[in-house]
Amino acid sequence: LIAEYVRVPVCLFPEYCKNSNHFVIAYADDGNNFLDYGITEGSELYFDQELECREDFPCLYYSEEKNELRLLRNPKNGYEYVGRLFAVMHQFPA
């Protein structure tokens, strides 16, 4: 599950500066199902809603019925595609 999400308020990635309205940032919960992508609890996950879904690759999906976001490798019944993962960021205490 995704703990929470926000829209990207400013462009963090210069190559996408033309239009940053299609980005979503989500924060990973403690599921630890995507360690092979460097995703751990609290990871900031960046999704591009304009990229097409890619099979067997982390993408963000939304279930209106359950009102929940999920990070999945493949589509799941009842979930609508939101965007494809393109970056993961970790913040470490100073």
C-alpha positions in Angstrom: 0.0 0.0 0.0 0.9 3.6 -0.4 1.1 5.5 2.8 0.2 8.9 1.3 0.7 10.9 -1.9 1.1 14.5 -3.2 1.3 16.2 -6.6 4.8 17.5 -7.4 4.5 21.3 -6.8 7.6 22.2 -8.7 9.7 20.6 -11.3 12.5 18.5 -9.7 13.5 16.9 -13.0 14.7 19.3 -15.7 14.1 17.0 -18.6 10.4 17.1 -17.8 10.1 20.9 -17.1 7.8 21.5 -20.0 4.8 20.1 -18.0 5.1 19.0 -14.5 1.3 18.5 -14.0 1.5 14.8 -14.7 3.7 13.8 -11.7 2.6 12.1 -8.5 4.8 11.5 -5.5 3.8 8.7 -3.2 5.5 7.4 0.0 6.0 3.7 0.5 4.6 1.9 3.5 6.3 -1.0 5.2 5.4 -3.7 2.7 9.0 -4.3 1.5 7.8 -6.1 -1.7 10.0 -4.0 -4.0 13.4 -4.2 -2.3 14.9 -5.2 -5.7 14.1 -1.6 -6.9 15.5 0.0 -3.7 12.1 0.8 -2.3 11.8 0.6 1.4 9.5 2.0 4.0 9.3 5.8 3.6 10.8 5.9 0.1 9.6 8.8 -2.0 8.2 7.3 -5.2 7.9 9.4 -8.3 5.3 8.5 -10.9 4.7 9.9 -14.4 1.1 9.7 -15.4 2.0 10.1 -19.1 4.2 7.0 -19.3 2.4 3.9 -20.4 2.1 0.9 -18.0 4.9 -1.5 -18.4 4.4 -5.2 -17.6 6.3 -6.6 -14.6 7.4 -3.1 -13.6 6.3 -1.0 -10.6 3.3 1.2 -11.4 0.8 3.1 -9.3 -2.8 1.9 -9.3 -5.9 3.2 -7.6 -9.1 1.4 -6.4 -12.0 3.7 -6.2 -14.0 1.0 -4.4 -11.4 0.6 -1.7 -10.1 4.3 -1.9 -6.5 3.1 -1.9 -3.4 3.4 -3.9 -1.2 0.4 -4.5 2.2 -0.1 -6.0 1.9 -3.2 -8.3 4.1 -4.9 -10.9 1.1 -5.9 -13.0 -2.6 -4.7 -13.3 -5.1 -6.0 -10.8 -8.9 -6.3 -11.2 -10.6 -3.3 -9.6 -7.5 -1.0 -9.9 -7.1 1.8 -12.4 -3.6 2.6 -13.7 -2.3 6.0 -12.4 1.4 6.2 -13.5 4.7 4.4 -14.0 7.5 4.7 -11.5 10.5 6.7 -12.8 12.5 7.6 -9.7 12.9 6.6 -6.1 14.4 9.0 -3.5 15.6 8.3 0.1 16.2 11.0 2.7 18.7 10.3 5.4 19.0 12.2 8.7 21.9 14.7 8.7 
